[in-house]
Amino acid sequence: MVKLNRNYGIKFLSGLLLVSSLVFCVVLSQSAEAALGGQEIDAEKPQQRIQYQVPRRWADRNELAATIANNYGVPYGAVIKYCNENGCLEDACRIAYMAKLTDSSFDSVAGLKNCDNTWTDVSEALGISEDLVRAYRQNALIDRINLRYGIDRASVAALIEQRYKIMDIVKASRLAHETGMDVMTVMSHKALNNTWAEVAMQLTGSELEGL
């Protein structure tokens, strides 16, 4: 029987919820500032308690369904139909994730879940293993670095194979992009007794923000 970490897909959904909360926090801050901006305090008059009306702006179900569809390459219509009928974005995210992993359709994966089984049972039926999940995550990382910094996939894959930390791979890729150097050459400048900020200073003559 194939064993799977029960937390697959949850990190992505957590990211969606984080985006929603950040949107709300920005609107809350802007609304409070706007309310205060129009107020002048008169020390001679008794101060009345201000009642703030905060417009809530959470990402709605349609927006989250679109994000799931775009991230995992499944039809938006299938995702929103499932959400409208079952009311659970978390499960829709699980289904899209497993469909992506196994190159299956969203509807076929959704059809495997019923009241008598669990999502672990569904993942086992699809043959999803820890190795498959790990390979997917690595490929996703390679794609993101290639898209953002233009580093060839083979070089990033080689760094992953050599068990470099993900953060080190990302920072080396950024410096390679900034300097035009090969990412392997950039990585060779990083040692246990120096920092990425020091490597950036050595290679570019300046400190790069975020390193």
Secondary structure per residue as TSV (DSSP state, phi and psi in degrees):
chain	resnum	aa	ss	phi	psi
A	1	M	-	360.0	133.4
A	2	V	-	-77.0	130.2
A	3	K	-	-99.4	141.3
A	4	L	-	-136.3	141.2
A	5	N	-	-64.1	125.2
A	6	R	T	-66.4	-11.7
A	7	N	T	-91.2	7.3
A	8	Y	T	-61.1	141.4
A	9	G	T	81.9	-21.4
A	10	I	H	-69.3	-37.2
A	11	K	H	-61.2	-39.6
A	12	F	H	-65.3	-44.9
A	13	L	H	-62.5	-38.1
A	14	S	H	-60.0	-37.9
A	15	G	H	-63.1	-38.6
A	16	L	H	-63.2	-44.0
A	17	L	H	-66.7	-34.1
A	18	L	H	-64.7	-43.4
A	19	V	H	-58.8	-43.9
A	20	S	H	-60.1	-44.5
A	21	S	H	-66.8	-35.4
A	22	L	H	-66.7	-40.2
A	23	V	H	-59.4	-44.4
A	24	F	H	-62.7	-43.6
A	25	C	H	-63.1	-39.6
A	26	V	H	-63.3	-45.3
A	27	V	H	-64.8	-40.9
A	28	L	H	-58.6	-45.4
A	29	S	H	-64.4	-45.1
A	30	Q	H	-64.0	-39.9
A	31	S	H	-65.4	-42.6
A	32	A	H	-63.9	-42.2
A	33	E	H	-64.7	-41.4
A	34	A	H	-62.8	-40.3
A	35	A	H	-65.9	-40.7
A	36	L	H	-74.2	-30.9
A	37	G	H	-61.4	-32.0
A	38	G	T	-91.6	6.4
A	39	Q	-	-105.0	130.7
A	40	E	-	-113.4	130.5
A	41	I	-	-85.8	125.0
A	42	D	-	-107.0	112.2
A	43	A	T	-66.5	-21.4
A	44	E	T	-85.5	-13.7
A	45	K	S	-104.9	142.4
A	46	P	-	-63.3	136.6
A	47	Q	-	-83.2	130.7
A	48	Q	-	-95.5	145.3
A	49	R	-	-69.4	126.4
A	50	I	-	-80.5	130.0
A	51	Q	-	-101.1	109.1
A	52	Y	-	-84.2	137.9
A	53	Q	-	-107.6	105.6
A	54	V	-	-98.2	116.5
A	55	P	-	-73.7	116.5
A	56	R	-	-75.7	132.2
A	57	R	-	-133.4	76.1
A	58	W	-	-88.8	148.8
A	59	A	-	-61.6	128.6
A	60	D	-	-85.3	177.8
A	61	R	H	-60.5	-38.6
A	62	N	H	-63.4	-41.6
A	63	E	H	-65.9	-43.8
A	64	L	H	-67.1	-38.1
A	65	A	H	-63.1	-39.1
A	66	A	H	-65.7	-38.7
A	67	T	H	-64.0	-43.3
A	68	I	H	-61.7	-46.5
A	69	A	H	-60.9	-44.6
A	70	N	H	-67.5	-39.3
A	71	N	H	-69.1	-37.8
A	72	Y	H	-108.6	2.5
A	73	G	T	67.5	36.0
A	74	V	-	-112.0	159.0
A	75	P	-	-65.4	132.9
A	76	Y	H	-59.9	-40.3
A	77	G	H	-59.2	-38.8
A	78	A	H	-68.3	-38.4
A	79	V	H	-67.5	-48.9
A	80	I	H	-69.0	-32.5
A	81	K	H	-64.3	-43.7
A	82	Y	H	-62.9	-43.4
A	83	C	H	-64.2	-40.9
A	84	N	H	-67.7	-33.1
A	85	E	H	-86.9	-30.0
A	86	N	H	-113.5	-18.8
A	87	G	-	69.3	24.6
A	88	C	-	-134.2	104.7
A	89	L	H	-68.0	-33.6
A	90	E	H	-60.7	-44.6
A	91	D	H	-67.9	-36.7
A	92	A	H	-62.0	-37.4
A	93	C	H	-66.9	-41.7
A	94	R	H	-59.5	-46.3
A	95	I	H	-62.8	-46.3
A	96	A	H	-61.9	-40.4
A	97	Y	H	-63.0	-46.6
A	98	M	H	-69.4	-33.4
A	99	A	H	-63.8	-41.1
A	100	K	H	-64.7	-44.3
A	101	L	H	-61.9	-37.7
A	102	T	H	-106.0	4.8
A	103	D	T	56.2	41.6
A	104	S	-	-108.0	167.8
A	105	S	-	-81.3	153.6
A	106	F	H	-59.0	-45.5
A	107	D	H	-65.7	-37.1
A	108	S	H	-67.2	-37.2
A	109	V	H	-69.7	-43.3
A	110	A	H	-59.8	-34.1
A	111	G	T	-70.6	-15.4
A	112	L	T	-80.3	-17.8
A	113	K	-	-91.5	131.5
A	114	N	-	-143.1	-175.7
A	115	C	T	-70.6	-16.6
A	116	D	T	-99.1	-0.9
A	117	N	S	-131.7	176.5
A	118	T	-	-115.4	170.9
A	119	W	H	-67.9	-28.6
A	120	T	H	-64.9	-39.3
A	121	D	H	-60.9	-41.5
A	122	V	H	-63.9	-43.8
A	123	S	H	-63.7	-37.5
A	124	E	H	-67.9	-38.6
A	125	A	H	-63.5	-31.3
A	126	L	H	-85.6	-8.4
A	127	G	T	77.4	27.4
A	128	I	-	-80.4	122.8
A	129	S	-	-117.7	170.1
A	130	E	H	-62.0	-37.2
A	131	D	H	-63.0	-39.9
A	132	L	H	-65.3	-43.0
A	133	V	H	-63.3	-43.3
A	134	R	H	-62.9	-42.8
A	135	A	H	-63.3	-39.8
A	136	Y	H	-63.2	-45.4
A	137	R	H	-63.5	-40.5
A	138	Q	H	-64.8	-42.7
A	139	N	H	-64.6	-37.7
A	140	A	H	-64.1	-40.7
A	141	L	H	-64.0	-44.7
A	142	I	H	-59.9	-44.3
A	143	D	H	-61.5	-44.1
A	144	R	H	-64.2	-43.8
A	145	I	H	-66.9	-41.3
A	146	N	H	-62.1	-42.9
A	147	L	H	-69.0	-41.5
A	148	R	H	-81.3	-40.6
A	149	Y	H	-114.3	-5.4
A	150	G	-	72.6	18.9
A	151	I	-	-79.8	132.8
A	152	D	-	-63.6	145.8
A	153	R	H	-60.1	-37.4
A	154	A	H	-62.6	-39.6
A	155	S	H	-67.8	-42.8
A	156	V	H	-65.0	-41.8
A	157	A	H	-62.0	-37.4
A	158	A	H	-65.6	-39.8
A	159	L	H	-66.1	-38.6
A	160	I	H	-64.5	-42.1
A	161	E	H	-62.7	-33.3
A	162	Q	T	-81.6	6.0
A	163	R	T	64.6	34.7
A	164	Y	-	-72.5	150.2
A	165	K	-	-66.8	146.8
A	166	I	H	-57.2	-43.5
A	167	M	H	-61.8	-38.7
A	168	D	H	-66.0	-38.5
A	169	I	H	-64.5	-42.2
A	170	V	H	-64.6	-44.4
A	171	K	H	-69.3	-38.0
A	172	A	H	-64.1	-39.1
A	173	S	H	-65.0	-40.3
A	174	R	H	-63.5	-44.5
A	175	L	H	-66.3	-37.1
A	176	A	H	-62.3	-40.0
A	177	H	H	-65.5	-41.1
A	178	E	H	-70.1	-34.3
A	179	T	H	-101.8	-16.2
A	180	G	-	79.2	8.5
A	181	M	-	-85.4	161.7
A	182	D	-	-68.9	139.7
A	183	V	H	-63.3	-31.7
A	184	M	H	-65.9	-39.1
A	185	T	H	-65.2	-42.3
A	186	V	H	-61.2	-45.2
A	187	M	H	-62.5	-30.1
A	188	S	H	-67.3	-18.1
A	189	H	T	-82.5	-13.0
A	190	K	-	-88.8	126.4
A	191	A	-	-128.9	175.8
A	192	L	T	-67.9	-26.1
A	193	N	T	-101.0	15.1
A	194	N	S	-136.6	170.5
A	195	T	-	-113.8	167.2
A	196	W	H	-67.1	-30.2
A	197	A	H	-63.6	-39.1
A	198	E	H	-69.8	-37.3
A	199	V	H	-63.7	-41.9
A	200	A	H	-62.4	-42.1
A	201	M	H	-62.6	-40.1
A	202	Q	H	-66.0	-39.6
A	203	L	H	-89.7	-29.7
A	204	T	H	-116.8	-14.1
A	205	G	S	80.3	6.7
A	206	S	S	-149.8	162.4
A	207	E	-	-87.7	130.9
A	208	L	-	-94.9	132.1
A	209	E	T	-61.3	132.9
A	210	G	T	94.1	-3.3
A	211	L	-	-102.8	360.0
